[in-house]
Amino acid sequence: SLKSGHWDRKSFIGVELQGKTLGIVGLGRIGRVVASRARAFGMNLVAYDPFMSPEQARDLEIELAPLDDVFARADFLTVHTPLTPETRGIVSAAAFKKMKRGVRIINCARGGLVDEDALYEAIKSGAVAGAALDVFTTEPPRVDHPLLGLDQVIATPHLGASTTEAQEGVAFTVADQMRD
């Protein structure tokens, strides 16, 4: 809007991260890095990962909790799991009903982890304040995908590893694997 000549500060009121709770579903390599970054913003961390031991979580200064507790406590919820039959739709209509009103959802992991129809309905009802999505169940999403029409949704075209450094890292990894 500013580039269009508008000075509309009232339309861009945000929410602070400090003191908020980040719910993390999946504490693999990326989930742990996200937790580290969130801690730097002063966020409280609560996570669900059935494969992480309580000792590992304690060492990482992350509270492990059952999935329903993570849903209930999160001000922001981020998912970092592979897409499997067990994780498909893990953030579902039933999950949204367990969450705080005004939660924000982040999915930069895999399309299909978040039920997109349920997310649309949860945003429209006001149960979810917004979402940031880098992945979709079908990529690219249809031009008329309902979530893309919502101002409360920030969407990017699966850019997770779209940096010069990430591309170089992948090239080196592939070269090392070929050599080995």
C-alpha positions, 0 to 999 in steps of 0.5 A: 500500500505504501508503494501505491502512495497510501499511509494506512498504518491502522490496517497493519496492526500486528501482534508481538511474539515475545511472551507468546507460545509457539506450538511446534508439531515435529522436532526434527532438524527443522523443528529444532531450528525453528524452536531456537529462533523462536526462543530468541524472540522470547517465545514460550515453546511447547511441542509434540514429537512422539520420537523425542525423549523428555531428556532431549527436549529438556536439553533443548529447553522445549516442553514436550506435551500431548498433541491436544495440549499443544493445540490448546496452548499455542498462540502460533502453531507450526508444523514440521513433520513428514507427510505420512498417513498418520500426519496427513490432516494432523491440523484438522477441523477437530484440531481447530476446535481445541485451539485458542481463538485467534491462533495463527497457523504456519505450514512450511513443511508439507502440503496435506498436514493442514486440512485446507478446507478446515483452515479456510472455515476456521479463518472465516469464523474468526477462530484462526486469526491468520495463516502463513503457508509455503506449501499446499496439498496440490501445487501449484494451488488453483488460482481460485483456491479459497485460502488465496482470497483471504487477507489473513493468509500469507502465501508463498510458492514453496520457497523453503530452500530457495536461497542461493546458499541452500541451492549450493548446499544441495549441490554439494550434498549431492556431489558428496553422495555421488562421490561416496 
